[in-house]
Every structure is written in structure tokens, then in C-alpha cells.
Amino acid sequence: MNLSNFRKDVSSKIYERGYEYFEDGCIADLQELNEGEWLAEVEGNYDDYTVEIKLDENNIKSWRCNCPYDGAICKHVVAVLLSINEEKKLPKSKSDKKKPTPEWISIIDNTPEKELRSFLLDYAKKNKNFQDELIINLSKSPKEINIGKYQNIIAHTFNAMAGRYGYIEYSDTYAAMHPVHNMLDKADEYISSGNYHEAFSIAAAVAPECIEAIEYMDDSNGECGGTINEAFDIADRILNECNDAYLADTIFEWLLEQVQDKTYDDYGCADELEPIFFRWANTPVRLKLAYQFIEAQLTKHKGSDDWSAQYHQTKYLKYKTELLLNEGKKDEAEQLINSHLHLSDFRKMKIEQALNNSDFESAIAHIEAGIVQAKKDDYPGIVHQFKDQLLDIYKKLKGRNKIRELSKELFLENQGDINYYRSYKNTFEPKEWPAKCEEIIQKITKRQVKTFWGIAFQSELASVFIEEKMWGRLLKEVQQVNRIEITDRYSKYLKNDYPSEMIALYKNSILKYAENTGRNIYADIVGYLKTLAKFKGGKAVAQNLMNSLLEQYKNRPAMKDEFRKLNW
């Protein structure tokens, strides 16, 4: 993002709120600590928040705010960016005059070193958080791994933020994770300077401490899970860059220890961890450990037919196949694939092999066998994938009858994907099509069901009517359902040919929808009334309907409040 035009990268709602903060003078203190490093205090509704911004000339490199908002960028950051932009536009002399060097920076610059060291030592003795910051930012141990010191810092922070029952609430998650983010930033710096031991010490502390903490933390915004994945990424980067064989083996052993902890899999972090572990199983010793791990996992999930066991079996068998191929053991890998064709992922490997060799006959045979197996396993999604692939092959082979058969099946089975409908239609001559089209319509109509709320709307039927420009039949379908969201969705197709019918339909649908309560309902009605007013002759109907609703629901002040937005 760029400081001068970051508005286009921010939601209009957040930008407007941030602009209000900026206009209201809520930036209590704005300081440029170093070139491009800005710090500000922002007065919020419930508390004051600290915002940190890093710039590279006018490019916004990073930002951080300790408010609980979990979106991409908060209103406090927007307000500070606007303030920085204004500050940078000032003439240099005027800017300097307006913002003198902060007193605390002057004190550091002018205090004798001995006196400053004495103060820091005394302050650190009394302040555990300051001790942690010193360790994170100023450690100098280029050839030693010391995971424990970082684990202690993280544990101390998490314990301090935990509530009465040892749980870290959502509102406290950012503050709890802030020091961890600082550690990971520092690990980046250590990698850049070649201090791989210290960078690994941080990564090796963050992942296990955070996976333990995530079980007693509200991690709805993904802060904790994200840092775990960052820690694995740091380990991967170190392995890519360092030439220290002993350190590399130590990191691989640590990765092995982590993949054996099933908690990472429980929280989705194994998706980042396991590929890194197997990628670095690239020596005889490491390969042996990787194969042993795979066999242990396969044994663990052997004999179970549930979805989870099959998923894990497939995953680890695929890793084993990749390792065999990386070793050049193609025959063993092929044997492994052939013995597990009942698993769709391995069937797909054979299909891919056949297609790469333009062996369409083998590919078709494998797909058809895969469809039979997927139906047996009750995996409709896999059945669809195989049928879709089969359709593509027959299109290449110009097999009209098979294209017709598969396109029709896929359209009727998959909620009216119009591309399948078009594919089916293209296999007929124009004079043949009307009868076949009606056949399709009747098949869909027979599936129509009634629910507690009325007749269920069939979007696939509507898609056919739109494709064939059968506007009268579409109108009848929409009228039959009489739900405002359906009326509104298909209005664009019907308003020109059936304006009076659509006005009546909007009126009836809105009246029915207004039986529900809630400010969000009333806000929706305002939008629907605005749409109704755009029809020829619809403005008067919309105004009368608004007045009628206000009269009918006199005890709904929120409705009255929302309807004021119409300005009628």
C-alpha cells in the first residue's frame, strides 16, 4: 500500500471511521522515532491504543495496533496514516517546529552511558516485561541454541494475560500474541544477519508454546495459529540458507518431534508443518526417520473405514510415494500407487499418467472404475469430479453421445450449472431441441418439493428459463414462491416485460417479509422499497406501502428509524 493512495485498499466503512478519528483530533501523540518508523497514541471509544507504522519512503511496509479489531486494517491505523500523510506534507521547517524531538529520546541521547546503564539495570530488575524485551531484541549468541529463554518469555506473557480460569479471552488475544510477533520479527532479522541459531531458538520456542496455548485461548482471528505457521516457515528458511550440517540435523530432529504431536493436526497447522518435514527428508538418515514416521501413522489408522482414517492414510501414502520418487525408486512408487487404487487420490495419479501419455482409453477405464468406487464409498463430490473429467475427455474425442449423456447427468445432479446445460444443448440440432428442453424442464419440475415455508424455489429451473428467455414461465415460478429475496434476485430479467406484475409481486413479497422483526429486516425493506420506486409507477406504490407498514406496525420504533432514510 502507498501512503498517498491507501484509501483504495481499505473498506469505505473503516476509512470513514478512521477519517472521523483524524478529523476529531484523536491522535494524542505522533512521533517519528527513526526514518520511516512512526509511533502514535490514538484515543479510542473504550481505551487508548498504540499504533506502529513502518514506511519505506511512501510505501507502507507494516502496521500494528493493539486494539481488538481482527480485520485487515483498523480505523486507528487509518487515522494515524492520515496524520502521517499530513505531517509529511508540511514544509520541513514547519514540521520540525510543530513536532520537537520527544523528551524521552533527548534523555537517552544526552544521558552519560554509565548513568543510563545503571538506570536500565535497576529498571530491568523490577520489570519482567522489560527483561523479556531485552532478551528478544539484544541477544548475542551466534553459535548456541537456547530455546528455553524464549519459552519462558512466552509462558510468562500467556500466564499474565490468562483470566481467572486460565483462559485468554478474545479481547486479550492481541496483547498476548504481541510479544510473540515481536520475536518472529526478530527471528527474521537474525536470519538476515546469519544468526541462524538464535532464529531457530525463537521458532522452536514459539510453535510448541503456542500450540499448547491455543487450547485455552479464543483464537477466532487466527493470531495464534498464524504464528505457529510462521515459526515453521522460519525453520524452513534456515534450512534453505544455512550450511551448518549439525544445525540442519538438529532442526530436522525438532521437526520430527513436532510432526509426532497430533495437536498440530487438530488445529490445521500440520498442513504447513508436514510438507516442510518431508521436504527436508533428503539424506539417508532423515529418510529412514521419515519412513518410520509414515509407517507409524499408517499403522495407527489401519483397519478403520471412517472418513478421518481414510484421509490420513491417503495423506501419508502420498508422502511415501513422493519420497520414493525423490529417491528414484519409480518401480516401488508405481507398485504403491497400483495397490491403493481404491483411494481416489491414487486413482487420479493413474489418470494423470494416462492423460500425459495421451492414452485416453486407459484414462477412461480408470475414471469409470473410480466412479464405481466413489459411489460405493458414498462420495458424491468425487463422483462429480470424475464425471467432469470424463466429459472433458469425450469433448476432446468428439464423442457426441457420451457428451450428451454426461452433460445431462451433471446438469441435473449439480444444481443447475448452466455450462452443463449448454454442453447438453449443443449436441442437438435446433429442430430437435424444443422437445429435449421441455424434457429437462419436466424432470426438474417433478423434483419440486413443499416445505413448511411454502414451495421450495428451484434455481436450476430458473436458470433454464433465463437461458431460453422464457420470461413468462420465470415470472410464474417467482410468483409461486413469493419471497422477496427471490423477487429481487430475478427482477432484472422481468422488470421490462412485466412491470405491473413485478410491482404487485414486490408489494406482496415486502408485506410478507415485514412480518419478521429486527433492524436488519427493516434496513432490507428500505432497500427493496427503493428498488420498487424505480419501476414506472412504482414510486407511489412504494410510498403508500411504507405508510401502510408504519401504520400497521406502530410499536416498531426501529422500523420508523430505518424508514426515515427514505426521505419520502
ABEGO torsion letter per residue (X at the ends): XBAAAAAAABBAAAAAAAAAAAAAGABABBBBABBGBBBBBBBBAABBBBBBBBBBEABBABBBBABABABABBAAAAAAAAAAAAAAABBAAAAAAABBBBAAAAAAAABBAAAAAAAAAAAAAABAAAAAAAAAAABBBAABBBAAAAAAAAAAAAAAABBAAGBBBAAAAAAAAAAAAAAAAAAAAAAAAGBAAAAAAAAAAAAAAAAAAAAABBAAAGAAAAAAAAAAAAAAAAAAABABAAAAAAAAAAAAAAAABAAAAAAGAAAAAAAAAAAABABAAAAAAAAAAAAAAAAAABGBABAAAAAAAAAAAAAAAAAAAAAGBAAAAAAAAAAAAABAAAAAAAAAAAAAAGBAAAAAAAAAAAAAAAAAAGBAAAAAAAAAAAAAAAAAAGBAAAAAAAAAAAAAAAGGBAAAAAAAAAABBAAAAAAAAAAAAAAAAAABBBBAAEBBBBAAAAAAAAAAGBAAAAAAAAAAAGBAAAAAAAAAAAAAABAAAAAAAAAAAAAAAAABBEAAAAAAAAAAAAAAAABBGAAAAAAAAAAAAAAABAABAAAAAAAAAAGX
